Amino acid sequence: MNDPISILKSICELVIKGKDLLKKHFPNSIQKELLRAAAQSGEFYIIQADQLVYPIIRAGGKDMGDENDPASLAAYYDAFKALCSNGYIEPVAGRLFHLTKGGIEKARRLT
C-alpha cells in the first residue's frame, strides 16, 4: 500500500514541474513585450544607475519600464531574469545580452 505522504509529495513535485514548463512555453505579457522589442536586433543591454533601485532593461534599443516607477522596473527585471532562466536570453559581454536561437524563434512567433 502506498504511503499518503509520499503520494502527496509526488503530486506536489509534478505540479511544480508542470508550472515551470508552462512558464517557459507561455511567457507572461511583460516577457512577451521584451521578446517582441528585441525580435529584430536580438539584443538586450542592462543600464544601471545609482539613483535607480532596479536596472533598466533596453530591448532592441528601447528602454523598457518607467524609470520613475520602481515597481515597473522590477517587473521588467523579473521578466528578463525569467527569460534568461528559460533559456531565451544569454549573456554576451558585460551588460550585453542576446536572444538565443530558441529566444529568436519565440520572439518571431510573437511578432
C-alpha distances in whole Angstrom, upper triangle without the diagonal:
4,7,9,12,11,11,14,16,15,17,20,20,21,23,25,26,26,29,31,31,32,35,36,37,38,40,41,45,47,45,46,50,50,49,52,54,54,53,57,57,54,55,54,56,54,57,57,60,60,60,57,54,52,54,55,53,56,55,57,60,59,58,55,54,57,58,59,55,53,50,51,52,48,47,48,47,44,44,46,43,40,42,43,39,38,41,43,46,47,50,53,55,56,55,55,52,51,49,47,47,44,46,49,47,45,48,50,48,48,52
4,6,9,7,7,11,12,12,13,16,17,17,19,21,22,23,25,27,28,29,31,33,33,35,37,38,42,43,41,43,46,46,45,48,51,50,50,53,54,50,51,50,52,51,53,53,56,56,57,53,50,48,50,51,49,52,51,53,56,55,54,51,51,53,54,55,52,49,46,48,48,44,43,45,44,40,40,42,39,36,39,39,35,35,37,40,42,43,46,49,52,52,51,51,48,48,46,44,44,41,42,45,44,42,45,47,45,45,49
4,6,5,6,9,10,11,13,15,16,17,19,20,22,23,25,26,27,29,31,32,33,34,36,37,41,42,40,42,45,45,45,48,50,49,50,53,54,50,51,49,51,49,52,52,54,54,54,51,48,46,48,50,48,51,50,53,55,54,53,50,49,51,53,53,50,47,44,46,46,43,41,43,42,38,39,41,38,35,38,38,34,34,37,40,42,43,45,49,51,51,50,50,47,47,45,43,44,41,42,46,44,42,45,47,45,45,49
4,5,5,6,9,10,11,12,14,15,17,19,20,21,23,25,26,27,29,31,32,32,34,35,38,40,38,40,43,43,43,46,48,48,48,52,52,49,49,48,49,48,50,50,52,52,52,49,46,44,46,48,46,49,48,51,54,52,51,48,47,49,50,51,47,45,42,43,44,40,39,41,40,36,37,39,36,34,36,37,33,33,36,38,41,42,44,48,50,50,49,49,46,46,44,43,43,40,41,44,43,40,43,46,43,43,47
4,5,5,6,9,10,11,12,14,15,17,19,20,21,23,25,26,27,29,31,31,33,33,37,38,36,39,41,41,41,44,46,46,46,50,50,47,47,45,47,45,47,47,49,49,49,46,43,41,43,45,44,47,46,49,51,50,48,45,44,47,48,48,45,42,39,41,41,38,36,39,37,34,35,37,34,31,34,34,31,31,34,36,38,39,42,45,47,47,46,47,44,44,42,41,42,38,39,43,42,39,42,44,42,42,46
4,5,5,6,9,10,11,12,14,15,17,18,20,21,23,24,26,27,29,30,32,33,36,37,36,38,41,40,40,43,45,44,45,48,48,45,45,44,45,44,47,46,49,49,49,46,43,41,43,44,43,46,45,48,50,49,48,45,44,47,48,49,45,42,40,41,41,37,36,38,37,33,34,36,33,30,33,33,29,29,32,34,37,37,40,43,45,45,45,45,42,42,40,38,39,36,37,41,39,37,40,43,41,41,44
4,5,5,6,9,10,11,12,14,15,16,18,20,21,23,24,26,27,28,30,31,35,36,34,36,39,39,39,41,44,43,43,47,48,44,45,43,45,44,47,47,49,50,50,46,43,41,43,44,43,45,44,47,50,48,47,44,43,46,47,48,45,42,39,40,41,37,36,37,37,33,33,35,33,30,32,33,29,28,31,34,36,37,40,43,46,46,45,45,42,42,39,38,38,35,36,40,38,36,39,41,39,39,43
4,5,5,6,9,10,11,12,14,15,17,19,20,21,23,25,26,26,28,29,32,33,32,34,37,37,37,40,42,42,42,46,46,43,43,42,43,42,44,44,46,47,47,44,40,38,40,42,40,43,42,45,47,46,45,41,41,43,44,45,41,39,36,37,38,34,33,35,34,30,31,33,30,28,30,31,27,27,30,32,35,36,39,42,44,44,43,43,40,40,38,37,38,34,35,38,37,35,37,40,37,37,41
4,5,5,6,9,10,11,12,14,15,17,19,20,21,23,25,25,27,28,31,32,31,33,36,35,35,38,40,40,40,44,44,40,41,39,41,39,42,42,44,44,45,41,38,36,38,39,38,41,40,43,45,44,43,40,39,41,43,43,40,37,35,36,36,32,31,33,32,28,29,31,28,25,28,28,25,25,28,30,32,33,36,39,41,41,40,41,38,38,36,34,35,32,33,37,35,33,36,38,36,36,40
4,5,5,6,9,10,11,12,14,16,17,18,20,21,23,24,26,27,31,32,30,32,35,35,34,37,39,39,39,42,43,39,40,39,40,39,42,42,45,45,46,42,39,37,38,40,38,41,39,42,45,44,43,40,39,42,43,44,41,38,36,37,37,33,32,33,32,29,29,30,28,25,27,28,24,23,26,29,31,32,35,38,41,41,40,40,37,37,34,33,33,30,31,35,33,31,34,37,34,35,38
4,5,5,6,9,10,10,12,14,15,16,18,20,21,22,24,25,28,30,28,30,33,33,33,35,38,37,37,41,42,38,39,38,40,39,41,42,44,45,45,42,38,36,38,39,37,40,38,41,44,42,41,38,38,40,42,43,39,37,34,35,35,32,30,32,31,27,27,29,27,24,26,27,24,23,26,28,31,32,35,39,41,41,40,40,37,36,34,33,33,30,31,34,32,30,33,35,33,33,36
4,5,5,6,9,10,11,12,14,15,17,19,20,21,22,23,26,27,26,28,31,31,31,34,36,35,36,40,40,36,37,35,37,36,38,38,41,41,41,38,35,33,34,36,34,37,36,39,41,40,39,35,35,37,39,40,36,34,31,32,32,29,27,29,28,24,25,27,24,21,24,25,21,21,24,26,29,30,33,36,38,38,37,37,34,34,32,31,32,28,29,33,31,29,31,34,32,31,35
4,5,5,6,9,10,11,13,14,16,17,19,20,21,22,26,27,25,27,30,30,29,32,34,34,34,38,38,34,35,34,35,34,37,37,40,40,41,37,34,32,33,35,33,36,34,37,40,39,38,35,34,37,38,39,36,34,31,32,32,28,27,28,27,23,24,25,23,20,22,23,19,19,22,24,26,28,30,34,36,36,35,35,32,32,30,28,29,26,27,30,29,27,30,32,30,30,34
4,5,5,6,9,10,11,12,14,15,17,18,20,21,25,26,24,26,29,29,28,31,33,33,33,36,37,33,34,33,35,35,38,38,41,42,42,39,36,33,34,35,33,35,34,36,39,38,37,34,34,37,39,40,37,34,32,32,32,29,27,28,28,24,24,25,23,20,22,23,19,18,21,23,26,28,30,34,36,37,36,35,32,32,29,27,28,25,26,29,27,25,28,30,28,28,32
4,5,5,6,9,10,10,12,14,15,16,18,19,22,24,22,24,27,27,26,29,32,31,31,35,36,33,33,32,34,33,36,36,39,40,40,36,33,31,32,33,31,34,32,35,38,36,35,32,32,34,36,37,34,32,29,29,30,27,24,26,26,22,21,24,22,18,20,22,19,17,21,23,25,27,30,34,36,36,35,35,31,31,28,27,28,24,25,28,27,24,27,29,27,27,30
4,5,5,6,9,10,11,13,14,15,16,17,21,22,20,22,25,25,25,28,30,29,30,33,34,30,31,29,31,30,33,33,36,37,37,33,30,28,29,30,28,31,30,32,35,34,33,30,29,32,33,35,31,29,26,27,27,24,22,23,23,19,19,21,18,15,18,19,15,15,18,20,22,24,27,30,33,33,31,31,28,28,26,25,26,23,23,26,25,23,25,28,26,26,29
4,5,5,6,9,10,11,13,14,16,17,21,22,20,22,25,24,23,26,29,28,28,32,32,29,29,28,30,30,33,33,36,38,38,34,32,29,30,30,28,31,29,31,34,33,33,30,30,33,34,36,33,31,28,28,28,25,23,24,23,20,19,20,18,15,17,18,14,13,16,18,21,22,25,29,31,32,31,30,27,26,24,23,23,20,21,24,23,21,24,26,24,24,28
4,5,5,6,9,10,11,12,14,16,19,21,19,20,23,24,23,25,28,27,27,31,32,28,29,28,31,31,34,34,37,39,39,35,33,30,30,31,28,31,29,31,34,33,32,29,29,33,34,36,33,31,28,28,28,25,23,24,24,20,19,21,19,16,17,19,16,14,17,18,21,24,27,30,33,33,32,31,28,27,24,23,23,20,20,24,22,19,22,25,22,22,26
4,5,5,6,9,10,10,12,13,16,18,16,18,21,21,20,23,25,25,25,29,30,27,28,26,29,28,31,31,34,35,35,32,29,26,27,28,25,28,26,29,32,30,29,26,26,29,31,32,29,27,24,24,24,22,19,20,20,17,16,18,17,13,15,17,14,12,16,17,20,22,25,29,31,31,30,29,26,25,23,22,23,19,19,23,21,18,21,24,21,21,25
4,5,5,6,9,10,11,13,16,17,15,17,20,19,19,22,24,23,23,27,27,24,25,24,26,25,28,29,32,33,34,30,28,25,25,26,23,26,24,27,29,28,28,25,25,28,30,31,28,26,24,23,23,21,18,19,18,15,14,16,14,10,12,13,10,9,12,14,17,19,22,25,28,28,27,26,23,22,20,19,20,16,17,20,19,17,19,22,20,20,24
4,5,5,6,8,10,13,17,18,15,16,20,19,18,21,23,23,22,26,27,23,25,24,27,26,30,31,34,36,36,32,30,27,27,27,24,26,24,26,30,29,28,26,26,30,31,33,31,29,26,25,25,23,20,20,20,17,16,17,16,12,13,14,12,9,12,13,17,19,22,25,28,29,28,27,23,22,19,18,18,14,15,18,17,15,18,20,18,18,22
4,5,5,6,8,10,14,15,13,14,18,18,17,19,22,22,21,25,26,23,25,24,27,26,29,31,34,36,36,32,30,26,27,26,24,26,23,26,29,27,27,24,25,28,30,32,29,27,24,23,24,22,19,19,20,17,15,17,16,12,13,15,13,11,14,14,18,20,24,27,30,30,28,27,24,23,20,19,19,16,16,19,17,14,17,19,17,16,20
4,6,5,6,8,11,12,10,12,15,15,14,17,19,19,19,23,24,21,22,21,23,23,26,27,30,32,32,28,26,23,23,23,20,22,20,23,26,24,24,21,21,24,26,28,25,24,21,20,20,18,15,15,16,13,11,13,12,9,9,12,10,8,12,12,15,18,21,24,27,27,25,24,21,20,17,17,18,15,14,17,16,13,15,18,16,15,19
4,6,6,9,13,13,10,11,15,14,13,16,18,18,17,21,22,18,20,19,22,22,25,27,30,32,32,29,27,23,23,23,20,21,19,21,24,24,24,21,22,25,27,29,27,25,23,22,21,19,17,16,16,14,11,12,12,8,8,10,9,6,9,9,12,15,18,21,24,25,23,22,19,17,14,14,14,11,11,14,13,10,13,16,14,14,18
4,6,10,13,14,11,11,15,15,13,15,18,18,17,21,22,19,21,21,24,24,27,29,32,35,35,31,30,26,26,25,22,23,20,22,25,24,25,22,23,27,29,31,29,27,25,23,23,22,19,18,19,17,14,15,15,12,11,13,12,9,11,11,14,17,21,24,27,28,26,24,21,19,15,15,15,11,11,14,12,9,12,14,12,12,16
4,7,9,11,9,9,13,14,12,14,17,17,17,21,22,19,21,21,24,24,27,29,31,34,33,30,28,25,25,24,21,22,19,21,24,23,23,20,21,24,27,29,26,25,22,21,21,20,17,16,18,15,12,14,15,12,11,14,14,11,13,12,15,19,22,25,28,29,26,25,21,20,17,17,17,13,13,15,13,10,12,14,12,11,15
4,7,8,6,6,10,10,9,12,14,15,15,19,20,17,18,17,20,20,23,25,28,30,30,26,24,21,21,20,17,18,16,18,21,20,20,17,17,21,23,25,23,22,19,17,18,16,13,13,14,12,9,11,12,9,8,12,12,10,12,11,13,17,20,23,25,26,23,22,19,17,15,15,16,13,11,14,13,10,11,14,12,10,14
4,6,5,6,9,10,11,12,14,16,16,20,21,19,20,18,21,20,22,24,26,29,28,24,23,20,20,19,16,18,16,19,21,19,18,15,15,18,21,23,20,19,16,14,15,14,11,11,13,11,8,11,13,10,10,14,14,12,15,14,15,19,21,24,27,27,24,23,20,19,17,18,20,17,14,17,16,13,13,16,14,12,15
4,5,5,6,9,10,10,12,14,15,18,20,18,19,17,20,20,22,23,26,28,27,23,22,19,19,17,15,17,15,17,19,17,16,13,13,16,19,21,18,18,15,13,14,14,11,10,13,12,9,12,14,12,12,16,17,15,17,15,17,20,22,25,27,27,24,23,20,20,17,19,21,18,15,17,17,13,12,15,14,11,13
4,5,5,6,9,10,11,13,14,17,18,16,16,14,16,16,18,20,22,24,23,20,19,16,15,14,12,13,12,15,16,14,13,9,10,13,16,18,15,15,13,10,11,11,8,7,10,9,6,9,12,11,10,14,15,14,16,14,15,18,20,22,24,24,20,20,17,17,16,18,20,18,15,16,17,14,13,16,16,12,14
4,5,5,6,9,10,11,12,16,16,14,14,13,15,15,18,20,23,25,25,21,20,17,16,14,12,13,11,14,16,14,14,11,12,16,18,20,18,17,15,13,13,12,9,8,10,9,5,7,10,8,7,10,12,11,13,10,11,15,17,20,22,22,19,18,15,15,12,15,16,14,11,13,14,11,10,13,13,11,13
4,5,5,6,9,10,10,14,15,14,15,14,17,18,20,22,25,28,27,24,23,20,19,17,14,14,11,13,16,14,15,12,14,17,20,22,20,20,18,15,16,16,12,11,13,13,9,10,13,11,10,13,15,13,14,11,13,17,19,21,24,24,21,19,17,15,13,15,16,14,11,12,12,9,8,11,10,7,9
4,5,5,6,9,10,13,14,13,14,13,15,16,18,20,23,26,25,21,21,18,17,14,12,12,9,11,13,11,12,9,11,14,17,19,18,18,16,13,13,15,12,9,12,13,10,10,14,13,11,15,17,16,17,13,14,17,19,21,23,23,20,18,16,15,14,16,18,16,13,13,15,12,9,12,12,9,10
4,6,5,6,9,12,12,10,10,9,12,13,15,18,20,23,23,20,20,16,14,12,9,9,6,9,11,9,10,8,10,14,16,19,18,17,16,13,12,13,11,8,10,11,8,8,11,11,9,12,14,14,14,11,11,14,15,17,19,19,16,15,12,12,10,14,15,14,11,12,14,11,9,12,13,11,11
4,5,5,6,10,11,8,10,10,13,15,18,20,23,27,27,23,23,19,17,15,12,11,8,9,12,12,13,11,14,18,20,23,21,21,20,17,16,17,14,11,13,14,10,9,12,12,9,11,14,13,12,9,9,13,15,17,19,20,17,15,12,11,8,11,12,11,7,8,10,8,5,8,10,8,9
4,5,5,8,10,10,11,12,15,17,19,22,25,28,28,25,25,21,19,17,13,12,9,9,12,11,13,12,14,18,20,23,22,22,21,18,18,19,16,13,16,16,13,13,16,15,12,15,18,16,16,12,13,16,18,19,22,23,20,17,15,13,11,14,14,14,10,9,11,9,5,8,9,6,6
4,6,7,9,9,9,9,12,14,16,19,22,25,25,22,23,19,17,14,11,9,5,5,8,7,9,9,12,15,17,21,20,21,20,16,16,18,16,12,15,16,13,12,16,16,13,16,19,18,17,14,13,16,17,18,20,20,17,15,13,12,11,15,16,16,12,11,14,12,9,11,13,10,9
4,6,6,5,6,7,10,13,15,19,22,25,26,23,23,20,17,14,11,9,5,4,8,9,11,11,14,18,19,23,22,22,22,18,17,19,17,13,15,16,13,12,15,15,12,14,17,16,15,11,10,13,14,15,17,18,15,12,10,9,8,11,13,13,10,9,12,11,8,10,13,11,10
4,6,5,8,10,14,17,19,23,26,29,29,26,27,23,21,18,14,12,9,7,11,12,14,14,18,21,23,26,25,25,25,21,20,22,20,16,18,19,16,14,17,17,14,15,18,17,15,12,12,14,16,17,19,21,18,15,13,10,8,11,11,12,9,6,9,9,5,6,10,9,8
4,6,8,11,14,18,20,23,26,30,30,28,29,25,22,19,16,13,10,7,10,12,15,16,19,22,24,27,27,27,27,24,22,24,22,19,20,22,19,17,20,20,17,18,21,20,18,15,14,16,18,17,19,21,19,15,14,11,10,13,13,14,12,9,11,12,9,9,12,12,10
4,5,9,11,15,17,21,24,28,28,26,27,23,20,18,14,11,9,5,8,11,14,15,19,22,23,26,27,27,27,23,22,23,22,18,19,21,19,16,19,20,16,17,20,20,18,14,13,14,15,14,16,18,16,12,11,9,9,12,13,15,12,10,13,14,11,11,15,15,13
4,7,10,14,17,20,23,27,28,25,26,22,19,17,13,11,8,7,10,12,14,15,18,22,23,26,26,25,25,22,20,22,20,17,17,19,16,13,16,17,13,13,17,16,14,10,9,11,12,11,14,16,14,11,8,5,5,8,10,11,8,7,11,11,9,10,14,14,13
4,7,10,13,16,20,23,24,22,23,19,16,14,10,8,6,5,8,10,12,13,17,20,20,24,24,23,23,21,18,20,19,15,15,17,15,12,15,16,13,13,17,17,15,12,9,10,10,10,12,13,11,7,6,5,6,10,12,14,11,10,14,14,12,14,17,16,16
4,7,10,13,16,20,21,18,19,15,12,10,7,5,5,6,8,9,10,10,14,17,17,20,20,20,20,17,15,16,16,12,12,14,13,9,12,14,12,11,15,16,14,12,9,10,9,10,11,11,8,6,5,6,8,11,14,15,12,12,16,15,13,16,18,17,17
4,6,10,13,17,18,16,17,14,10,8,6,5,7,8,8,10,9,11,14,16,15,19,19,18,19,17,14,16,16,13,12,15,14,11,13,16,14,13,17,18,17,15,11,11,10,10,10,9,6,5,6,9,11,15,18,19,15,16,20,19,17,20,22,21,20
4,6,10,13,15,12,13,10,6,6,5,6,9,11,11,11,9,10,12,14,13,17,17,15,17,15,12,13,14,11,9,13,13,10,12,15,14,13,16,18,18,16,13,13,11,12,11,9,5,7,8,11,14,17,20,21,17,19,22,21,19,22,24,23,23
4,7,10,12,10,12,9,5,5,6,7,11,13,12,11,9,11,12,13,11,14,15,14,16,15,11,13,15,12,11,15,15,13,14,18,17,17,20,22,21,20,16,16,14,15,14,11,8,10,12,15,17,20,24,24,21,22,25,24,22,25,27,25,25
4,7,9,7,9,7,5,6,9,11,14,17,15,15,12,13,13,14,11,14,15,13,16,15,11,13,15,13,11,15,17,14,15,19,19,18,21,23,23,22,19,18,16,17,15,12,9,12,14,18,20,23,27,27,24,25,28,27,25,28,30,28,28
4,5,5,8,8,7,9,12,13,17,19,17,17,13,15,14,14,10,12,14,13,16,15,12,14,17,16,14,17,19,18,18,22,22,22,24,27,27,25,22,22,20,21,19,15,13,16,18,21,24,27,30,30,27,28,32,30,28,31,33,31,31
4,6,8,9,9,12,15,17,21,23,21,20,17,18,17,16,12,13,15,13,17,17,14,15,19,18,16,19,21,20,20,24,25,24,26,29,29,28,25,25,22,23,21,17,16,19,21,25,27,30,33,33,30,32,35,33,31,34,36,34,34
4,7,9,10,11,15,17,21,23,21,20,16,17,15,13,10,10,12,11,14,15,13,14,18,17,16,19,21,20,21,24,25,25,27,30,30,29,26,26,24,26,24,20,18,21,23,26,28,31,35,34,31,33,36,34,31,35,36,34,34
4,5,7,8,12,15,18,21,19,17,14,14,12,11,7,8,9,8,11,12,9,10,14,13,12,15,17,17,18,21,22,22,24,26,27,26,23,24,22,24,22,19,16,19,20,23,25,28,31,31,28,29,32,30,28,31,33,30,31
4,7,10,13,16,19,22,21,19,16,15,13,12,9,10,9,6,9,11,8,8,12,13,11,13,16,16,16,19,20,20,22,24,26,25,22,23,22,24,23,19,17,20,20,24,25,28,31,30,27,29,32,30,28,31,33,30,31
4,7,9,13,15,19,18,16,13,12,10,11,9,11,10,7,9,9,6,6,9,9,7,10,12,12,12,15,17,17,18,21,22,21,19,19,18,20,20,17,14,16,17,20,21,24,27,26,23,25,28,26,24,28,29,26,27
4,6,9,12,16,15,14,10,10,10,11,9,12,12,9,12,11,7,8,11,9,7,11,12,11,12,15,16,15,18,20,20,19,17,17,16,17,17,14,11,13,14,17,19,21,25,25,21,23,26,24,22,26,27,25,25
4,6,10,13,12,10,7,7,7,9,7,11,11,10,12,10,6,9,11,8,8,11,12,10,13,15,15,16,18,20,20,18,16,17,16,17,17,15,11,12,13,16,17,20,24,23,20,21,24,22,20,23,25,22,23
4,6,10,10,8,6,6,8,10,10,14,14,13,13,11,8,10,10,7,7,10,10,8,11,13,12,13,16,17,17,15,13,14,13,15,15,14,10,10,10,12,14,17,20,20,16,17,20,19,16,20,21,19,19
4,6,6,5,4,6,9,12,12,15,16,16,16,14,11,14,14,10,10,14,13,10,13,16,14,15,18,19,18,16,13,14,14,15,15,14,10,10,10,11,13,16,19,20,16,16,20,18,15,18,21,18,18
4,5,5,6,7,11,14,15,18,18,18,18,15,13,15,14,10,12,14,12,10,13,15,12,13,17,17,16,13,11,13,14,14,16,15,12,10,9,10,10,14,16,17,13,13,16,15,12,14,17,15,14
4,6,8,10,14,16,17,21,21,21,22,18,17,19,18,14,15,18,15,13,17,18,15,16,20,19,18,15,13,15,15,15,16,17,14,11,11,10,10,14,16,17,13,12,16,15,12,13,16,15,14
4,7,9,13,15,15,19,20,21,21,18,16,19,19,15,16,19,17,15,18,20,18,18,22,22,21,18,16,17,17,16,17,17,14,12,12,12,14,17,20,20,17,16,19,19,15,17,20,18,17
4,6,10,12,13,16,17,18,18,15,14,17,16,12,14,17,15,14,18,19,17,18,22,22,22,18,16,18,18,18,19,18,15,14,14,14,15,19,21,21,18,17,20,19,15,17,20,17,16
4,7,9,9,13,13,14,15,12,10,13,13,10,12,15,14,13,16,18,17,18,21,22,22,19,17,19,18,19,19,18,14,14,14,15,16,20,23,23,19,19,22,20,17,20,22,19,18
4,7,9,12,11,12,12,9,8,11,10,7,9,12,11,11,14,15,15,16,19,20,20,17,16,18,18,20,20,19,15,15,15,16,16,20,22,22,18,18,21,19,16,19,20,17,17
4,6,9,8,9,9,5,5,9,8,6,9,12,11,12,15,16,16,18,20,21,22,20,18,21,21,23,23,21,18,18,18,19,19,23,25,24,20,22,24,21,19,22,23,19,20
4,5,5,8,9,6,6,10,10,10,12,14,15,15,18,19,20,21,24,25,26,23,22,24,24,25,25,23,20,20,21,22,23,26,29,28,24,25,28,25,22,25,26,23,23
4,5,7,9,8,7,10,12,11,12,15,16,16,18,20,21,22,24,26,27,24,22,24,23,25,24,21,18,19,20,22,24,27,30,29,26,27,29,27,24,27,29,26,26
4,6,9,8,9,11,13,13,14,17,18,19,21,23,24,25,27,28,30,28,26,27,27,28,28,25,21,23,24,26,27,30,33,32,29,30,32,30,27,30,32,28,28
4,5,5,7,9,10,11,13,14,16,17,19,20,22,23,25,26,28,26,25,26,26,28,28,25,22,23,24,26,26,29,32,31,27,29,31,28,26,29,30,27,27
4,5,5,6,9,10,10,12,14,15,16,18,20,21,22,24,26,24,23,24,24,26,26,23,20,22,22,24,25,28,31,30,26,28,30,28,26,29,30,27,28
4,5,5,6,9,10,10,12,14,15,16,18,20,21,22,25,23,22,24,24,27,27,25,22,23,23,25,25,27,30,28,25,27,29,26,24,28,28,25,26
4,5,5,7,9,10,11,12,14,15,17,19,20,21,23,21,20,23,23,25,26,24,20,21,21,22,22,25,28,26,23,24,26,23,21,25,25,22,23
4,5,5,6,9,10,10,12,14,15,17,18,20,21,20,18,20,20,22,22,20,16,18,18,20,20,23,26,25,21,23,26,23,21,24,25,22,23
4,6,5,6,8,10,10,12,14,15,16,18,20,19,18,20,19,22,23,20,17,19,18,20,20,23,26,24,21,24,26,23,21,25,26,23,24
4,5,5,6,9,10,11,12,14,15,16,19,17,17,19,20,23,23,22,19,19,18,20,19,21,24,22,19,22,23,20,19,22,23,20,21
4,5,5,6,9,10,10,12,14,15,17,15,14,16,17,19,20,19,16,16,15,16,16,19,21,20,16,19,21,18,16,20,20,18,19
4,5,5,6,9,10,11,12,14,16,14,13,15,15,18,18,17,13,14,13,15,16,18,21,20,17,19,21,19,18,21,22,20,21
4,5,5,6,9,10,11,12,14,14,13,15,16,19,20,19,16,17,15,17,16,18,21,19,17,19,21,18,18,22,22,20,22
4,5,5,6,9,10,10,13,11,11,14,15,18,20,19,16,16,14,15,14,16,18,16,13,16,18,15,14,18,18,16,18
4,5,5,6,9,10,11,9,8,11,12,15,16,16,13,13,10,11,11,13,16,15,12,14,17,14,13,17,18,16,18
4,5,5,6,9,10,10,9,10,11,15,16,16,13,14,11,13,13,14,17,16,13,16,18,16,16,20,20,19,21
4,5,5,6,9,9,9,12,14,17,19,19,17,17,14,14,13,14,16,14,12,16,17,14,15,18,18,17,20
4,6,5,6,5,6,9,12,15,18,18,16,15,11,11,9,10,13,11,8,12,13,11,11,15,15,14,17
4,5,5,6,5,6,9,12,15,15,14,13,9,10,9,9,13,11,9,13,15,13,14,17,18,17,20
4,5,8,8,9,11,15,17,18,17,16,13,13,12,12,14,12,11,15,16,15,16,19,20,19,22
4,6,8,10,13,17,19,20,19,18,14,14,11,10,12,10,9,13,13,11,13,17,16,16,19
4,6,7,11,14,17,18,17,16,12,11,9,7,9,7,7,11,12,11,13,16,16,17,19
4,7,11,13,16,18,16,14,10,9,6,5,8,6,4,8,9,8,9,12,13,13,16
4,7,10,13,14,12,10,7,6,4,5,9,9,6,9,12,11,11,14,16,16,17
4,7,10,12,11,9,6,6,6,6,10,11,9,12,14,14,14,17,19,19,20
4,6,8,8,6,4,6,9,10,13,14,13,14,18,18,17,20,22,22,23
4,7,8,6,5,7,10,11,14,16,14,15,19,19,18,21,23,23,24
4,6,5,7,10,13,14,18,19,18,19,22,23,22,24,27,26,27
4,6,8,12,15,17,20,22,20,21,24,24,23,26,28,28,28
4,7,10,14,16,19,21,18,19,23,22,21,24,26,25,25
4,7,11,13,16,18,15,16,20,20,18,20,23,22,23
4,7,9,13,14,12,13,16,16,15,18,20,20,20
4,6,9,11,9,9,13,13,12,14,17,17,17
4,7,8,5,6,9,10,9,11,14,14,15
4,5,5,6,9,10,10,12,14,15,16
4,5,5,6,9,10,11,13,14,16
4,5,5,6,9,10,11,13,15
4,5,5,6,8,10,11,12
4,5,5,6,9,10,11
4,5,5,6,9,10
4,6,5,6,9
4,5,5,6
4,5,5
4,6
4
